[in-house]
Amino acid sequence: MKRPLALSDHQMSLVRRAAAALPVNARDGFLQDVARRLADEPSDAAVAQAVNVTFDRVPVFLNDALPKKEKAT
């Protein structure tokens, strides 16, 4: 079992703001992906990079998850 991450207030704020920008159903996967990219006591730069890399991947998932709109004929 992995140990919980030790994030500073600033790091947690960065992760929280990024997650809040996502639909509720996408947040769990986003947070798990960010956590997978981090070591036990990550630096500010490592947290920012993990958030950015993960956030860059999210639109692909969101587009796949959105219902398809029917075209008007």
Backbone torsions as a table, in degrees:
resi	resn	phi	psi	omega
1	MET	NA	132.3	-179.5
2	LYS	-76.6	147.9	175.7
3	ARG	-76.1	151.9	176.1
4	PRO	-63.7	151.1	176.2
5	LEU	-73.4	144.0	175.1
6	ALA	-103.0	100.3	-179.2
7	LEU	-107.5	142.5	174.4
8	SER	-73.7	169.9	177.6
9	ASP	-59.5	-41.9	179.5
10	HIS	-62.9	-45.4	180.0
11	GLN	-63.7	-43.6	-180.0
12	MET	-64.3	-37.6	178.1
13	SER	-62.7	-41.9	178.6
14	LEU	-61.8	-46.6	179.9
15	VAL	-65.5	-43.1	-178.9
16	ARG	-62.7	-44.6	179.6
17	ARG	-63.5	-41.0	179.6
18	ALA	-65.1	-44.7	-179.3
19	ALA	-65.2	-36.1	-179.0
20	ALA	-65.2	-23.3	180.0
21	ALA	-77.7	-8.2	-177.4
22	LEU	-99.2	157.3	171.7
23	PRO	-61.6	148.8	-176.6
24	VAL	-52.3	-41.2	-176.5
25	ASN	-71.4	-10.6	179.0
26	ALA	-99.9	-9.7	-173.4
27	ARG	-69.2	-41.8	-177.3
28	ASP	-59.8	-49.1	179.0
29	GLY	-62.5	-38.7	178.0
30	PHE	-61.3	-49.4	-178.6
31	LEU	-64.4	-38.9	177.8
32	GLN	-65.2	-40.2	179.8
33	ASP	-66.8	-42.6	176.7
34	VAL	-60.0	-47.2	-178.8
35	ALA	-60.7	-38.7	179.3
36	ARG	-62.7	-28.6	-177.3
37	ARG	-84.1	-7.1	-174.3
38	LEU	-110.5	151.0	173.4
39	ALA	-86.1	-176.6	-176.3
40	ASP	-60.3	-42.3	-179.1
41	GLU	-130.0	78.4	-173.9
42	PRO	-74.3	154.0	174.8
43	SER	-78.3	167.6	176.5
44	ASP	-59.4	-40.9	-179.6
45	ALA	-64.7	-39.1	179.8
46	ALA	-66.2	-39.6	179.0
47	VAL	-66.2	-45.8	179.5
48	ALA	-61.0	-42.1	179.6
49	GLN	-65.6	-43.2	179.2
50	ALA	-61.8	-42.6	178.6
51	VAL	-63.9	-46.9	-178.0
52	ASN	-64.7	-44.7	179.9
53	VAL	-63.6	-44.4	-179.7
54	THR	-67.7	-43.1	-179.4
55	PHE	-63.4	-35.1	177.5
56	ASP	-63.6	-26.6	179.9
57	ARG	-83.2	-21.2	-173.0
58	VAL	-61.3	-44.6	-177.3
59	PRO	-55.6	-32.3	177.0
60	VAL	-62.0	-44.7	179.4
61	PHE	-67.3	-40.1	-178.9
62	LEU	-66.0	-42.2	178.6
63	ASN	-62.9	-37.3	178.7
64	ASP	-70.3	-29.7	-176.0
65	ALA	-86.4	-18.8	-178.0
66	LEU	-70.9	141.6	176.4
67	PRO	-66.3	142.9	179.7
68	LYS	-76.2	132.5	177.9
69	LYS	-86.0	138.2	177.7
70	GLU	-79.5	140.1	178.7
71	LYS	-79.3	139.5	177.6
72	ALA	-74.4	137.2	179.4
73	THR	-105.3	NA	NA
